[in-house]
Amino acid sequence: MEKNNETTEEIFVCTECGEEVGRDELTVFDGGAFCIDCLDELTTICRHCGTRIWTSDAIDDDLCRHCYYEHYVGCCDCGVVIHNDDAYYTPNDEYNQEYPYCHICYHKLEINIPIHDYCYKPDPIFYGDNNRLYYGIELEMDCGGENDENADYLLDTANLNTKHMYIKHDGSLNEGFECVSHPMTLEYHKDSMPWKEVLRDAISMGYRSHQANTCGLHIHINRDGLGYSYNEQECTIAKILYFYEKFWNEILRFSRRTEYQANRWAKRYGGGLINPSESLMRAKNSRLGRYVAVNLENAYTIEMRIFRGTLKYSTFIATLQFVDEICKVAVSLSDDMMQSMT
């Protein structure tokens, strides 16, 4: 360290390059003192804990070794470093040892797997034209086995001409799985999606849904089909919630659920009738999670969970028609009209 006699400013020398710099331009690190350029070249900040480390010691450019080994893992396919919370695991050898995959590699790996993990979520494919309302189906079936061969058979039926459906593991089932459709208009579900054949094949392989007492029929509705703006969508959702509260007894009968089953898998928000806005506020403040009759926790859809599972085609289609009618009524009627309807 030296002093400049004219300005009395303290002058320091960079340990790495020997450049003379002022105190504000020098950083002390690991026993040395470095100018800004050398500090940027030789060190980095750990993106997880914020500690300065030598670049030569960093993993994945900016992770300290402690954070990497505690909180991160490398994809066993492409090698990209991912946080433990973002890793997907799947057995990959004869000892059934699990190996980590990043999102992209895991879903590439899963393309040819008949029964996907519960977290599997491919990009949606929308089927049907000139319609704002699309419905994605989650149909649970049980008692026939979580069997790859059976799943393949149903997928061959559903996806004969295009990829309509995929199948997922569901921990709430004993010996079955969940069939999930891509979003489709009501007309496409009725006229182009081979539901009748899928349900027939499932029954022939011993699957049950209504009779199993473990199964639901969940219907996702795209939020942007309920209004052009966020406020319009919220107003429509409020009217749907109000409709559920006003006609709960009728809806429960139509759903084929018992009160006990509804309380377990599709709770009522409750609280009495005031107006649609109050129904929405009550639902958002309920902290009931996703096991409610109308689940609002998804970013791009609302989910009607009240309906009991079914493999009977006429009941299946009637349920879709019922949901479609509720949505169209909520879109088209004012709050006052919704409150006065019978």
C-alpha positions as YAML, in Angstrom:
chain: A
units: angstrom
residues:
- id: 1
  name: MET
  ca: [0.00, 0.00, 0.00]
- id: 2
  name: GLU
  ca: [1.25, 3.51, -0.84]
- id: 3
  name: LYS
  ca: [-0.01, 7.07, -0.39]
- id: 4
  name: ASN
  ca: [-0.34, 9.56, -3.20]
- id: 5
  name: ASN
  ca: [1.29, 12.74, -1.78]
- id: 6
  name: GLU
  ca: [-0.85, 15.10, -3.88]
- id: 7
  name: THR
  ca: [-4.28, 13.69, -2.94]
- id: 8
  name: THR
  ca: [-3.37, 11.66, 0.17]
- id: 9
  name: GLU
  ca: [-5.42, 8.83, -1.43]
- id: 10
  name: GLU
  ca: [-4.38, 5.35, -0.41]
- id: 11
  name: ILE
  ca: [-3.09, 3.34, -3.37]
- id: 12
  name: PHE
  ca: [-3.20, -0.46, -3.37]
- id: 13
  name: VAL
  ca: [-1.62, -3.03, -5.67]
- id: 14
  name: CYS
  ca: [-3.64, -5.91, -7.17]
- id: 15
  name: THR
  ca: [-2.26, -9.26, -6.08]
- id: 16
  name: GLU
  ca: [-2.86, -10.76, -9.52]
- id: 17
  name: CYS
  ca: [-1.89, -8.14, -12.12]
- id: 18
  name: GLY
  ca: [0.07, -5.59, -10.05]
- id: 19
  name: GLU
  ca: [-2.10, -2.67, -11.11]
- id: 20
  name: GLU
  ca: [-2.29, 0.24, -8.67]
- id: 21
  name: VAL
  ca: [-5.86, 1.05, -7.70]
- id: 22
  name: GLY
  ca: [-7.77, 2.93, -5.03]
- id: 23
  name: ARG
  ca: [-9.42, 1.29, -2.05]
- id: 24
  name: ASP
  ca: [-12.89, 1.40, -3.66]
- id: 25
  name: GLU
  ca: [-11.61, -0.58, -6.67]
- id: 26
  name: LEU
  ca: [-10.00, -3.36, -4.67]
- id: 27
  name: THR
  ca: [-11.65, -6.46, -3.13]
- id: 28
  name: VAL
  ca: [-10.01, -8.68, -0.56]
- id: 29
  name: PHE
  ca: [-10.62, -12.40, -1.17]
- id: 30
  name: ASP
  ca: [-8.99, -15.57, 0.14]
- id: 31
  name: GLY
  ca: [-5.85, -13.81, 1.35]
- id: 32
  name: GLY
  ca: [-5.37, -11.65, -1.73]
- id: 33
  name: ALA
  ca: [-6.54, -8.25, -2.93]
- id: 34
  name: PHE
  ca: [-7.86, -7.94, -6.46]
- id: 35
  name: CYS
  ca: [-8.81, -5.19, -8.87]
- id: 36
  name: ILE
  ca: [-12.26, -5.29, -10.47]
- id: 37
  name: ASP
  ca: [-11.07, -6.92, -13.72]
- id: 38
  name: CYS
  ca: [-9.10, -9.68, -11.99]
- id: 39
  name: LEU
  ca: [-11.89, -10.29, -9.52]
- id: 40
  name: ASP
  ca: [-14.38, -10.79, -12.39]
- id: 41
  name: GLU
  ca: [-11.98, -13.06, -14.25]
- id: 42
  name: LEU
  ca: [-10.86, -15.24, -11.34]
- id: 43
  name: THR
  ca: [-13.92, -15.44, -9.08]
- id: 44
  name: THR
  ca: [-17.71, -15.74, -9.21]
- id: 45
  name: ILE
  ca: [-20.68, -15.63, -6.83]
- id: 46
  name: CYS
  ca: [-22.40, -18.94, -5.99]
- id: 47
  name: ARG
  ca: [-25.91, -18.67, -7.37]
- id: 48
  name: HIS
  ca: [-27.35, -20.65, -4.46]
- id: 49
  name: CYS
  ca: [-25.70, -19.29, -1.30]
- id: 50
  name: GLY
  ca: [-24.22, -16.00, -2.57]
- id: 51
  name: THR
  ca: [-20.65, -16.79, -1.42]
- id: 52
  name: ARG
  ca: [-17.69, -15.65, -3.55]
- id: 53
  name: ILE
  ca: [-15.65, -18.60, -4.86]
- id: 54
  name: TRP
  ca: [-12.77, -19.20, -7.26]
- id: 55
  name: THR
  ca: [-14.06, -19.71, -10.81]
- id: 56
  name: SER
  ca: [-11.70, -22.68, -11.14]
- id: 57
  name: ASP
  ca: [-13.45, -24.37, -8.20]
- id: 58
  name: ALA
  ca: [-16.99, -23.62, -9.38]
- id: 59
  name: ILE
  ca: [-19.33, -26.31, -10.70]
- id: 60
  name: ASP
  ca: [-21.62, -25.37, -13.59]
- id: 61
  name: ASP
  ca: [-19.91, -21.95, -13.79]
- id: 62
  name: ASP
  ca: [-21.29, -20.48, -10.57]
- id: 63
  name: LEU
  ca: [-22.03, -23.13, -7.92]
- id: 64
  name: CYS
  ca: [-19.82, -23.76, -4.91]
- id: 65
  name: ARG
  ca: [-19.11, -27.41, -4.26]
- id: 66
  name: HIS
  ca: [-21.02, -27.49, -0.98]
- id: 67
  name: CYS
  ca: [-24.23, -26.18, -2.60]
- id: 68
  name: TYR
  ca: [-23.86, -28.48, -5.58]
- id: 69
  name: TYR
  ca: [-23.55, -31.64, -3.49]
- id: 70
  name: GLU
  ca: [-26.27, -30.56, -1.06]
- id: 71
  name: HIS
  ca: [-28.88, -29.09, -3.41]
- id: 72
  name: TYR
  ca: [-28.14, -30.01, -7.04]
- id: 73
  name: VAL
  ca: [-27.67, -32.99, -9.31]
- id: 74
  name: GLY
  ca: [-26.59, -33.62, -12.88]
- id: 75
  name: CYS
  ca: [-29.01, -35.05, -15.46]
- id: 76
  name: CYS
  ca: [-27.79, -38.55, -16.25]
- id: 77
  name: ASP
  ca: [-28.63, -38.06, -19.94]
- id: 78
  name: CYS
  ca: [-27.53, -34.57, -21.03]
- id: 79
  name: GLY
  ca: [-25.48, -33.62, -17.94]
- id: 80
  name: VAL
  ca: [-27.18, -30.29, -17.25]
- id: 81
  name: VAL
  ca: [-27.09, -29.30, -13.58]
- id: 82
  name: ILE
  ca: [-30.54, -28.99, -11.97]
- id: 83
  name: HIS
  ca: [-31.86, -28.26, -8.50]
- id: 84
  name: ASN
  ca: [-32.99, -31.33, -6.56]
- id: 85
  name: ASP
  ca: [-36.55, -29.98, -6.52]
- id: 86
  name: ASP
  ca: [-36.59, -29.86, -10.34]
- id: 87
  name: ALA
  ca: [-35.14, -33.33, -10.94]
- id: 88
  name: TYR
  ca: [-37.16, -36.29, -12.22]
- id: 89
  name: TYR
  ca: [-36.18, -39.80, -11.20]
- id: 90
  name: THR
  ca: [-36.80, -43.12, -12.88]
- id: 91
  name: PRO
  ca: [-35.32, -46.64, -12.49]
- id: 92
  name: ASN
  ca: [-32.57, -47.26, -15.03]
- id: 93
  name: ASP
  ca: [-30.84, -50.56, -14.27]
- id: 94
  name: GLU
  ca: [-31.35, -54.13, -13.09]
- id: 95
  name: TYR
  ca: [-31.04, -53.08, -9.44]
- id: 96
  name: ASN
  ca: [-33.92, -50.61, -9.83]
- id: 97
  name: GLN
  ca: [-31.64, -47.74, -8.82]
- id: 98
  name: GLU
  ca: [-33.16, -44.33, -9.56]
- id: 99
  name: TYR
  ca: [-31.34, -41.90, -11.85]
- id: 100
  name: PRO
  ca: [-31.96, -38.14, -12.15]
- id: 101
  name: TYR
  ca: [-33.20, -36.47, -15.33]
- id: 102
  name: CYS
  ca: [-33.88, -32.88, -16.29]
- id: 103
  name: HIS
  ca: [-37.38, -31.93, -17.47]
- id: 104
  name: ILE
  ca: [-36.55, -32.20, -21.19]
- id: 105
  name: CYS
  ca: [-34.73, -35.55, -21.03]
- id: 106
  name: TYR
  ca: [-37.30, -37.08, -18.69]
- id: 107
  name: HIS
  ca: [-40.19, -36.29, -21.00]
- id: 108
  name: LYS
  ca: [-38.23, -37.51, -24.03]
- id: 109
  name: LEU
  ca: [-37.61, -40.72, -22.11]
- id: 110
  name: GLU
  ca: [-41.31, -41.00, -21.21]
- id: 111
  name: ILE
  ca: [-42.63, -40.66, -24.74]
- id: 112
  name: ASN
  ca: [-42.83, -44.43, -25.17]
- id: 113
  name: ILE
  ca: [-43.82, -45.27, -21.59]
- id: 114
  name: PRO
  ca: [-47.50, -46.28, -21.40]
- id: 115
  name: ILE
  ca: [-48.11, -45.16, -17.80]
- id: 116
  name: HIS
  ca: [-46.44, -41.89, -16.94]
- id: 117
  name: ASP
  ca: [-45.54, -40.53, -13.53]
- id: 118
  name: TYR
  ca: [-48.26, -38.49, -11.77]
- id: 119
  name: CYS
  ca: [-46.25, -35.28, -12.41]
- id: 120
  name: TYR
  ca: [-46.12, -35.84, -16.19]
- id: 121
  name: LYS
  ca: [-47.63, -32.91, -18.05]
- id: 122
  name: PRO
  ca: [-47.00, -32.57, -21.79]
- id: 123
  name: ASP
  ca: [-47.77, -29.41, -23.72]
- id: 124
  name: PRO
  ca: [-51.54, -29.37, -24.37]
- id: 125
  name: ILE
  ca: [-52.91, -30.01, -27.87]
- id: 126
  name: PHE
  ca: [-56.25, -28.28, -28.49]
- id: 127
  name: TYR
  ca: [-58.83, -30.14, -30.57]
- id: 128
  name: GLY
  ca: [-61.93, -28.63, -32.12]
- id: 129
  name: ASP
  ca: [-62.56, -25.44, -34.08]
- id: 130
  name: ASN
  ca: [-64.30, -22.11, -33.56]
- id: 131
  name: ASN
  ca: [-64.98, -22.53, -29.88]
- id: 132
  name: ARG
  ca: [-63.56, -20.75, -26.84]
- id: 133
  name: LEU
  ca: [-64.42, -23.47, -24.34]
- id: 134
  name: TYR
  ca: [-62.16, -26.53, -24.17]
- id: 135
  name: TYR
  ca: [-62.47, -29.41, -21.73]
- id: 136
  name: GLY
  ca: [-59.64, -31.63, -20.54]
- id: 137
  name: ILE
  ca: [-60.73, -34.92, -18.96]
- id: 138
  name: GLU
  ca: [-59.13, -36.84, -16.11]
- id: 139
  name: LEU
  ca: [-60.94, -40.18, -15.82]
- id: 140
  name: GLU
  ca: [-59.82, -42.52, -13.06]
- id: 141
  name: MET
  ca: [-60.38, -46.26, -13.41]
- id: 142
  name: ASP
  ca: [-59.53, -49.01, -10.93]
- id: 143
  name: CYS
  ca: [-59.68, -52.78, -10.28]
- id: 144
  name: GLY
  ca: [-58.10, -53.82, -13.60]
- id: 145
  name: GLY
  ca: [-54.44, -53.40, -12.66]
- id: 146
  name: GLU
  ca: [-51.80, -50.72, -13.21]
- id: 147
  name: ASN
  ca: [-50.74, -52.71, -16.24]
- id: 148
  name: ASP
  ca: [-48.59, -51.41, -19.13]
- id: 149
  name: GLU
  ca: [-50.16, -53.79, -21.63]
- id: 150
  name: ASN
  ca: [-53.68, -52.67, -20.74]
- id: 151
  name: ALA
  ca: [-52.63, -49.03, -20.89]
- id: 152
  name: ASP
  ca: [-51.08, -49.59, -24.32]
- id: 153
  name: TYR
  ca: [-54.31, -51.14, -25.55]
- id: 154
  name: LEU
  ca: [-56.40, -48.16, -24.42]
- id: 155
  name: LEU
  ca: [-53.89, -45.72, -25.91]
- id: 156
  name: ASP
  ca: [-54.01, -47.55, -29.25]
- id: 157
  name: THR
  ca: [-57.79, -47.11, -29.23]
- id: 158
  name: ALA
  ca: [-57.77, -43.45, -28.19]
- id: 159
  name: ASN
  ca: [-54.83, -42.37, -30.33]
- id: 160
  name: LEU
  ca: [-55.54, -44.28, -33.52]
- id: 161
  name: ASN
  ca: [-55.48, -41.16, -35.71]
- id: 162
  name: THR
  ca: [-53.82, -38.57, -33.48]
- id: 163
  name: LYS
  ca: [-52.58, -38.15, -29.93]
- id: 164
  name: HIS
  ca: [-55.79, -37.58, -27.97]
- id: 165
  name: MET
  ca: [-54.89, -39.08, -24.58]
- id: 166
  name: TYR
  ca: [-52.13, -40.16, -22.22]
- id: 167
  name: ILE
  ca: [-52.21, -42.25, -19.04]
- id: 168
  name: LYS
  ca: [-50.77, -41.48, -15.60]
- id: 169
  name: HIS
  ca: [-50.15, -43.23, -12.29]
- id: 170
  name: ASP
  ca: [-52.51, -42.13, -9.52]
- id: 171
  name: GLY
  ca: [-51.66, -42.94, -5.92]
- id: 172
  name: SER
  ca: [-55.30, -42.76, -4.81]
- id: 173
  name: LEU
  ca: [-56.15, -45.86, -6.87]
- id: 174
  name: ASN
  ca: [-55.56, -49.46, -5.82]
- id: 175
  name: GLU
  ca: [-55.17, -51.28, -9.15]
- id: 176
  name: GLY
  ca: [-55.66, -48.78, -11.92]
- id: 177
  name: PHE
  ca: [-54.60, -45.52, -13.53]
- id: 178
  name: GLU
  ca: [-55.84, -42.17, -14.77]
- id: 179
  name: CYS
  ca: [-56.71, -41.47, -18.42]
- id: 180
  name: VAL
  ca: [-56.07, -37.84, -19.34]
- id: 181
  name: SER
  ca: [-57.29, -36.20, -22.53]
- id: 182
  name: HIS
  ca: [-55.87, -33.17, -24.25]
- id: 183
  name: PRO
  ca: [-58.30, -30.20, -24.20]
- id: 184
  name: MET
  ca: [-61.18, -30.57, -26.65]
- id: 185
  name: THR
  ca: [-64.42, -28.81, -27.45]
- id: 186
  name: LEU
  ca: [-67.62, -30.55, -26.39]
- id: 187
  name: GLU
  ca: [-68.36, -31.30, -30.04]
- id: 188
  name: TYR
  ca: [-64.96, -32.91, -30.54]
- id: 189
  name: HIS
  ca: [-65.38, -35.06, -27.43]
- id: 190
  name: LYS
  ca: [-68.74, -36.26, -28.79]
- id: 191
  name: ASP
  ca: [-68.01, -36.61, -32.49]
- id: 192
  name: SER
  ca: [-64.27, -37.28, -32.93]
- id: 193
  name: MET
  ca: [-62.74, -38.58, -29.70]
- id: 194
  name: PRO
  ca: [-63.41, -42.36, -29.52]
- id: 195
  name: TRP
  ca: [-64.59, -42.33, -25.92]
- id: 196
  name: LYS
  ca: [-67.23, -44.99, -26.53]
- id: 197
  name: GLU
  ca: [-64.56, -47.46, -27.68]
- id: 198
  name: VAL
  ca: [-62.10, -46.50, -24.90]
- id: 199
  name: LEU
  ca: [-64.74, -47.04, -22.20]
- id: 200
  name: ARG
  ca: [-65.89, -50.29, -23.79]
- id: 201
  name: ASP
  ca: [-62.31, -51.63, -23.90]
- id: 202
  name: ALA
  ca: [-61.69, -50.60, -20.28]
- id: 203
  name: ILE
  ca: [-64.78, -52.50, -19.13]
- id: 204
  name: SER
  ca: [-63.75, -55.57, -21.13]
- id: 205
  name: MET
  ca: [-60.38, -55.61, -19.31]
- id: 206
  name: GLY
  ca: [-62.06, -55.57, -15.90]
- id: 207
  name: TYR
  ca: [-61.76, -51.89, -15.04]
- id: 208
  name: ARG
  ca: [-64.38, -50.15, -12.97]
- id: 209
  name: SER
  ca: [-64.93, -46.50, -12.13]
- id: 210
  name: HIS
  ca: [-68.34, -45.79, -10.58]
- id: 211
  name: GLN
  ca: [-68.40, -49.14, -8.78]
- id: 212
  name: ALA
  ca: [-64.80, -48.87, -7.52]
- id: 213
  name: ASN
  ca: [-65.59, -46.08, -5.01]
- id: 214
  name: THR
  ca: [-62.05, -44.71, -5.53]
- id: 215
  name: CYS
  ca: [-62.54, -42.93, -8.83]
- id: 216
  name: GLY
  ca: [-63.44, -39.47, -9.98]
- id: 217
  name: LEU
  ca: [-64.19, -37.78, -13.28]
- id: 218
  name: HIS
  ca: [-62.44, -34.40, -13.25]
- id: 219
  name: ILE
  ca: [-63.05, -31.82, -15.96]
- id: 220
  name: HIS
  ca: [-60.65, -28.94, -16.61]
- id: 221
  name: ILE
  ca: [-61.99, -25.79, -18.29]
- id: 222
  name: ASN
  ca: [-59.63, -23.27, -19.88]
- id: 223
  name: ARG
  ca: [-59.79, -19.94, -18.04]
- id: 224
  name: ASP
  ca: [-59.44, -17.89, -21.22]
- id: 225
  name: GLY
  ca: [-62.66, -19.47, -22.48]
- id: 226
  name: LEU
  ca: [-64.54, -17.88, -19.59]
- id: 227
  name: GLY
  ca: [-63.80, -14.29, -20.58]
- id: 228
  name: TYR
  ca: [-61.58, -12.13, -22.75]
- id: 229
  name: SER
  ca: [-59.91, -10.35, -19.83]
- id: 230
  name: TYR
  ca: [-58.83, -11.42, -16.37]
- id: 231
  name: ASN
  ca: [-61.71, -9.50, -14.78]
- id: 232
  name: GLU
  ca: [-64.25, -11.13, -17.10]
- id: 233
  name: GLN
  ca: [-62.85, -14.55, -16.26]
- id: 234
  name: GLU
  ca: [-63.05, -13.84, -12.53]
- id: 235
  name: CYS
  ca: [-66.67, -12.69, -12.88]
- id: 236
  name: THR
  ca: [-67.59, -15.90, -14.73]
- id: 237
  name: ILE
  ca: [-65.83, -18.07, -12.17]
- id: 238
  name: ALA
  ca: [-67.68, -16.23, -9.40]
- id: 239
  name: LYS
  ca: [-71.01, -17.10, -11.07]
- id: 240
  name: ILE
  ca: [-69.97, -20.76, -11.45]
- id: 241
  name: LEU
  ca: [-69.15, -20.92, -7.74]
- id: 242
  name: TYR
  ca: [-72.44, -19.24, -6.90]
- id: 243
  name: PHE
  ca: [-74.30, -21.76, -9.09]
- id: 244
  name: TYR
  ca: [-72.63, -24.63, -7.21]
- id: 245
  name: GLU
  ca: [-73.60, -23.16, -3.86]
- id: 246
  name: LYS
  ca: [-77.19, -22.39, -4.92]
- id: 247
  name: PHE
  ca: [-77.86, -25.80, -6.47]
- id: 248
  name: TRP
  ca: [-75.53, -27.94, -4.36]
- id: 249
  name: ASN
  ca: [-78.10, -30.64, -3.56]
- id: 250
  name: GLU
  ca: [-79.07, -31.05, -7.23]
- id: 251
  name: ILE
  ca: [-75.44, -31.07, -8.37]
- id: 252
  name: LEU
  ca: [-74.51, -33.62, -5.71]
- id: 253
  name: ARG
  ca: [-77.27, -35.96, -6.93]
- id: 254
  name: PHE
  ca: [-76.18, -35.51, -10.53]
- id: 255
  name: SER
  ca: [-72.54, -36.17, -9.60]
- id: 256
  name: ARG
  ca: [-73.45, -39.63, -8.22]
- id: 257
  name: ARG
  ca: [-71.19, -38.95, -5.23]
- id: 258
  name: THR
  ca: [-72.24, -39.56, -1.66]
- id: 259
  name: GLU
  ca: [-71.94, -36.68, 0.81]
- id: 260
  name: TYR
  ca: [-69.03, -38.53, 2.42]
- id: 261
  name: GLN
  ca: [-67.20, -38.88, -0.91]
- id: 262
  name: ALA
  ca: [-67.77, -35.22, -1.73]
- id: 263
  name: ASN
  ca: [-66.38, -34.14, 1.65]
- id: 264
  name: ARG
  ca: [-63.29, -36.24, 1.04]
- id: 265
  name: TRP
  ca: [-62.48, -35.46, -2.59]
- id: 266
  name: ALA
  ca: [-64.60, -32.47, -3.65]
- id: 267
  name: LYS
  ca: [-65.58, -30.32, -0.69]
- id: 268
  name: ARG
  ca: [-68.21, -27.64, -0.83]
- id: 269
  name: TYR
  ca: [-66.95, -24.12, -0.10]
- id: 270
  name: GLY
  ca: [-70.20, -23.41, 1.77]
- id: 271
  name: GLY
  ca: [-70.99, -20.28, 3.72]
- id: 272
  name: GLY
  ca: [-74.46, -19.58, 2.37]
- id: 273
  name: LEU
  ca: [-75.77, -17.51, -0.52]
- id: 274
  name: ILE
  ca: [-75.07, -13.79, -0.84]
- id: 275
  name: ASN
  ca: [-73.86, -13.02, -4.37]
- id: 276
  name: PRO
  ca: [-71.32, -14.35, -6.90]
- id: 277
  name: SER
  ca: [-68.55, -11.96, -5.82]
- id: 278
  name: GLU
  ca: [-68.89, -13.13, -2.22]
- id: 279
  name: SER
  ca: [-68.77, -16.76, -3.40]
- id: 280
  name: LEU
  ca: [-65.47, -16.11, -5.19]
- id: 281
  name: MET
  ca: [-63.96, -14.28, -2.23]
- id: 282
  name: ARG
  ca: [-65.02, -17.07, 0.12]
- id: 283
  name: ALA
  ca: [-63.45, -19.71, -2.15]
- id: 284
  name: LYS
  ca: [-60.16, -17.83, -2.44]
- id: 285
  name: ASN
  ca: [-59.92, -17.39, 1.32]
- id: 286
  name: SER
  ca: [-60.98, -20.95, 2.18]
- id: 287
  name: ARG
  ca: [-57.51, -22.58, 2.26]
- id: 288
  name: LEU
  ca: [-59.17, -25.89, 1.37]
- id: 289
  name: GLY
  ca: [-56.58, -26.78, -1.28]
- id: 290
  name: ARG
  ca: [-57.48, -28.60, -4.49]
- id: 291
  name: TYR
  ca: [-59.85, -31.21, -3.04]
- id: 292
  name: VAL
  ca: [-62.89, -29.01, -3.62]
- id: 293
  name: ALA
  ca: [-65.86, -29.21, -5.96]
- id: 294
  name: VAL
  ca: [-64.41, -26.43, -8.15]
- id: 295
  name: ASN
  ca: [-60.62, -26.27, -7.86]
- id: 296
  name: LEU
  ca: [-59.14, -22.82, -8.57]
- id: 297
  name: GLU
  ca: [-55.47, -23.63, -7.88]
- id: 298
  name: ASN
  ca: [-54.39, -24.23, -11.49]
- id: 299
  name: ALA
  ca: [-52.95, -21.30, -13.43]
- id: 300
  name: TYR
  ca: [-54.71, -21.86, -16.76]
- id: 301
  name: THR
  ca: [-57.79, -23.91, -15.90]
- id: 302
  name: ILE
  ca: [-60.49, -24.36, -13.31]
- id: 303
  name: GLU
  ca: [-61.26, -27.97, -12.44]
- id: 304
  name: MET
  ca: [-64.68, -29.41, -11.64]
- id: 305
  name: ARG
  ca: [-63.93, -32.36, -9.36]
- id: 306
  name: ILE
  ca: [-67.38, -33.17, -8.01]
- id: 307
  name: PHE
  ca: [-68.26, -35.98, -10.43]
- id: 308
  name: ARG
  ca: [-67.89, -39.64, -9.65]
- id: 309
  name: GLY
  ca: [-66.01, -41.71, -12.19]
- id: 310
  name: THR
  ca: [-67.92, -43.62, -14.84]
- id: 311
  name: LEU
  ca: [-67.26, -45.99, -17.73]
- id: 312
  name: LYS
  ca: [-70.84, -45.67, -18.98]
- id: 313
  name: TYR
  ca: [-70.72, -43.62, -22.17]
- id: 314
  name: SER
  ca: [-74.11, -41.93, -21.82]
- id: 315
  name: THR
  ca: [-73.30, -40.79, -18.27]
- id: 316
  name: PHE
  ca: [-69.84, -39.64, -19.34]
- id: 317
  name: ILE
  ca: [-71.21, -37.48, -22.19]
- id: 318
  name: ALA
  ca: [-74.08, -36.17, -20.03]
- id: 319
  name: THR
  ca: [-71.52, -34.97, -17.49]
- id: 320
  name: LEU
  ca: [-69.60, -33.09, -20.18]
- id: 321
  name: GLN
  ca: [-72.82, -31.55, -21.47]
- id: 322
  name: PHE
  ca: [-73.78, -30.49, -17.95]
- id: 323
  name: VAL
  ca: [-70.41, -28.78, -17.39]
- id: 324
  name: ASP
  ca: [-70.63, -27.08, -20.78]
- id: 325
  name: GLU
  ca: [-74.09, -25.75, -19.94]
- id: 326
  name: ILE
  ca: [-72.96, -24.41, -16.56]
- id: 327
  name: CYS
  ca: [-70.07, -22.56, -18.22]
- id: 328
  name: LYS
  ca: [-72.22, -21.07, -20.98]
- id: 329
  name: VAL
  ca: [-74.86, -19.93, -18.48]
- id: 330
  name: ALA
  ca: [-72.18, -18.30, -16.30]
- id: 331
  name: VAL
  ca: [-70.63, -16.54, -19.30]
- id: 332
  name: SER
  ca: [-73.91, -15.22, -20.67]
- id: 333
  name: LEU
  ca: [-75.98, -14.28, -17.60]
- id: 334
  name: SER
  ca: [-75.52, -11.27, -15.35]
- id: 335
  name: ASP
  ca: [-75.09, -11.61, -11.61]
- id: 336
  name: ASP
  ca: [-78.70, -10.59, -11.04]
- id: 337
  name: MET
  ca: [-79.99, -13.14, -13.55]
- id: 338
  name: MET
  ca: [-77.84, -15.84, -11.99]
- id: 339
  name: GLN
  ca: [-79.23, -15.04, -8.56]
- id: 340
  name: SER
  ca: [-82.84, -15.18, -9.77]
- id: 341
  name: MET
  ca: [-82.60, -18.37, -11.83]
- id: 342
  name: THR
  ca: [-84.18, -21.64, -10.76]
...
